Amino acid sequence: MKLSVIGTGYVGLVTGSCFADLGHQVTCVDVDKAKVASLKRGKVPIYEPGLEEIVRRNRGRRLFFTTDTAAAVRESEVVFIAVSTPPGASGEADIRNVIQAAKVIGAAIRGYKIIVNKSTVPIGMTHVVGDILRSTAPPDATFDVVSNPEFLREGSAVQDLFKPDRVVIGAENRDAALRVAAIYKPVNAPVLITDPESAEMVKYASNAFLAAKISYINEISNLCEKVGADVVQVVKGMGMDPRIGGQFFNAGLGVGGSCFPKDVMALNHLGKRYGAPFKILPGVMEVNHGQRLAFVRKVKDLAGPLKGKTLAVWGLAFKPNTDDMREAPSLEILPALRKAGAKLRAYDPVAMPVARKILKGVTYCATALEAARGADALLILTEWNEFKETDLERLKAALKRPLVVDGRNLYEPAALAAHGFTYAGMGRGVRPIG
Ligand SMILES: NC(=O)c1ccc[n+]([C@@H]2O[C@H](COP(=O)([O-])OP(=O)(O)OC[C@H]3O[C@@H](n4cnc5c(N)ncnc54)[C@H](O)[C@@H]3O)[C@@H](O)[C@H]2O)c1
C-alpha cells in the first residue's frame, strides 16, 4: 500500500521504516527540517536498536522523507498521524500538533483517504480529527478516520513493531478498519477491531495500569526495607501467579520516558473533566516522584554529607537501549545531588549527547570505569547490560570508596558484598541467604 506517516519521531520513524520493510511504500513527513535533511542522508537522529539498518535497507526504494505534508498525503492511500502530544499545563494532552497535522491533511485530500491516528490522544479525538477534515477538505473529498494507538516500547521498538502483542483499531467504518488491519497482515498479530473511543481508551488505560503496577511494587519495596524483606524475592513469588505476572514489575526509580508520566496525567485529567475523577492515578504519580526523592535520601544517608564528595553516575536515559531522556529519573536526581554539593561524573552508553544539552554541571566520561575513578560512591540509574557485566574488582579499584547505591536492583547484594562493597538497592539490602 502507499502510506504516509506524519511525524518522524520515535513512533513515526519506527512505524514508517518498518512498514516499508514489510513491503509498503512509505513517505515519512516532519516539520523539523533538520531531522528530515538528516534522514534523507540516511542518518537516523535517534538511537533505537536495529532502526538504522532498516532505514538504510529501504531508503530511496520504498521509504522516503519530506517536509511537504500535502504532497505526501496526495500520494497516499492511508495517512498515519504520529506527531507528539506532550503534556499541557494542567496535565491534559496537548493536541495542537494533531490538530495542525489534521488541518494540513484535510486541505490536501483528493478522492478517498483513510486517516489513521497513532498519536496518544484524549478519548474522542478520532471524531475531532473527523470534524477538522470535514471543515478543511474539498467538498468532493471522502475519508474515514481510524484510531490505531501504538504500543511499541522505546529500546525494543523495531522488535515490537514486527511482533506486536496486539493491533488495536477503532473505527466507525469496518471496511476502513479492515484496510488498516491489512497493513499489519505480515506481522500476524492478534487484531482488536472496536469503536474509536474504546481504542483510544485501551492506550491510556494500558499505560496507566503499567505505571500503577510499578508504583505499587515501589510502595511494597519501601515497606520491604522497613520489615527486612527483599522486594526482588517478593516480585519473584508474586509473578508466579499468572494473574499478576512478573513482567514490568521491578522496584526502583519509577517510570519515566515520554509516555507513562504524561499519559497518567492526561488520563487523570480526563477523569476530572468527565466527572469520573480517579483516586488511584494521583497516587501513582506521587509514589513515582517519591522514589527519586527516596533515592537521593539514601545516597545522603550512605555517603554522608555530599558537599565536596564525588559521585559516579551510571545511566542517564530513562531506561536501557534508548537515548531518550524525557522524564528520566536522572533529571530529578542529578540536580538534587548537585544542590547538596556533590561533584558528578556520569556515563551512559548512548544518552550522553542528549544529556549534555540538558544536564549541566556534570563531567561526562568516556567509559563507565572512568566515571567511577576516584568517586566516593557509584549510583546506578539505568539498568544497562553493560553495567551488569562490569568487572567488580576493577570497579572497586577505580572507586575511592566501595559504595554502590543501585536504583535499579541491577546487582545481587551478596555478590557485591563478597567483593567487599557496601551495597544498597531498592527494597532489599537485607542479609544474603546462603
Ligand atoms: N515514544 C514512545 O515510546 C511512544 C509509544 C507509544 C505511543 N507514543 C505516542 O506517539 C506519539 C508520538 O510520540 P514520539 O515519541 O514519536 O514523539 P517525538 O517527539 O519523538 O516525535 C514527534 C515528531 O512529530 C513532529 N511533528 C510535530 N508536529 C508535527 C506536524 N504538525 N507535522 C509533522 N510533524 C510534526 C515533531 O517534529 C517530531 O519529530 C505521541 O502521542 C506519543 O504519546 C509514543
PDBQT file of the ligand as one rigid body, heavy atoms in Angstrom, charges set to zero:
ROOT
HETATM    1  N1  LIG A 501       7.744   7.215  22.287  1.00  0.00    +0.000 N 
HETATM    2  C1  LIG A 501       7.040   6.143  22.606  1.00  0.00    +0.000 C 
HETATM    3  O1  LIG A 501       7.558   5.177  23.170  1.00  0.00    +0.000 OA
HETATM    4  C2  LIG A 501       5.577   6.069  22.258  1.00  0.00    +0.000 A 
HETATM    5  C3  LIG A 501       4.920   4.840  22.319  1.00  0.00    +0.000 A 
HETATM    6  C4  LIG A 501       3.577   4.774  22.000  1.00  0.00    +0.000 A 
HETATM    7  C5  LIG A 501       2.886   5.939  21.660  1.00  0.00    +0.000 A 
HETATM    8  N2  LIG A 501       3.542   7.122  21.635  1.00  0.00    +0.000 N 
HETATM    9  C6  LIG A 501       2.789   8.311  21.228  1.00  0.00    +0.000 C 
HETATM   10  O2  LIG A 501       3.086   8.575  19.866  1.00  0.00    +0.000 OA
HETATM   11  C7  LIG A 501       3.118   9.989  19.624  1.00  0.00    +0.000 C 
HETATM   12  C8  LIG A 501       4.474  10.390  19.075  1.00  0.00    +0.000 C 
HETATM   13  O3  LIG A 501       5.437  10.130  20.071  1.00  0.00    +0.000 OA
HETATM   14  P1  LIG A 501       7.007  10.174  19.762  1.00  0.00    +0.000 P 
HETATM   15  O4  LIG A 501       7.678   9.680  20.970  1.00  0.00    +0.000 OA
HETATM   16  O5  LIG A 501       7.273   9.556  18.445  1.00  0.00    +0.000 OA
HETATM   17  O6  LIG A 501       7.220  11.757  19.662  1.00  0.00    +0.000 OA
HETATM   18  P2  LIG A 501       8.516  12.519  19.187  1.00  0.00    +0.000 P 
HETATM   19  O7  LIG A 501       8.543  13.783  19.927  1.00  0.00    +0.000 OA
HETATM   20  O8  LIG A 501       9.704  11.609  19.221  1.00  0.00    +0.000 OA
HETATM   21  O9  LIG A 501       8.238  12.810  17.636  1.00  0.00    +0.000 OA
HETATM   22  C9  LIG A 501       7.147  13.545  17.184  1.00  0.00    +0.000 C 
HETATM   23  C10 LIG A 501       7.515  14.199  15.858  1.00  0.00    +0.000 C 
HETATM   24  O10 LIG A 501       6.372  14.851  15.336  1.00  0.00    +0.000 OA
HETATM   25  C11 LIG A 501       6.813  16.017  14.663  1.00  0.00    +0.000 C 
HETATM   26  N3  LIG A 501       5.684  16.911  14.475  1.00  0.00    +0.000 N 
HETATM   27  C12 LIG A 501       5.029  17.650  15.408  1.00  0.00    +0.000 A 
HETATM   28  N4  LIG A 501       4.011  18.327  14.824  1.00  0.00    +0.000 NA
HETATM   29  C13 LIG A 501       4.026  17.985  13.512  1.00  0.00    +0.000 A 
HETATM   30  C14 LIG A 501       3.201  18.327  12.394  1.00  0.00    +0.000 A 
HETATM   31  N5  LIG A 501       2.151  19.136  12.539  1.00  0.00    +0.000 N 
HETATM   32  N6  LIG A 501       3.503  17.805  11.184  1.00  0.00    +0.000 NA
HETATM   33  C15 LIG A 501       4.558  16.966  11.046  1.00  0.00    +0.000 A 
HETATM   34  N7  LIG A 501       5.358  16.592  12.058  1.00  0.00    +0.000 NA
HETATM   35  C16 LIG A 501       5.094  17.090  13.274  1.00  0.00    +0.000 A 
HETATM   36  C17 LIG A 501       7.917  16.560  15.557  1.00  0.00    +0.000 C 
HETATM   37  O11 LIG A 501       8.762  17.446  14.857  1.00  0.00    +0.000 OA
HETATM   38  C18 LIG A 501       8.615  15.251  15.971  1.00  0.00    +0.000 C 
HETATM   39  O12 LIG A 501       9.676  14.925  15.098  1.00  0.00    +0.000 OA
HETATM   40  C19 LIG A 501       2.766  10.648  20.962  1.00  0.00    +0.000 C 
HETATM   41  O13 LIG A 501       1.390  10.877  21.002  1.00  0.00    +0.000 OA
HETATM   42  C20 LIG A 501       3.149   9.575  21.976  1.00  0.00    +0.000 C 
HETATM   43  O14 LIG A 501       2.406   9.683  23.161  1.00  0.00    +0.000 OA
HETATM   44  C21 LIG A 501       4.873   7.220  21.913  1.00  0.00    +0.000 A 
ENDROOT
TORSDOF 0
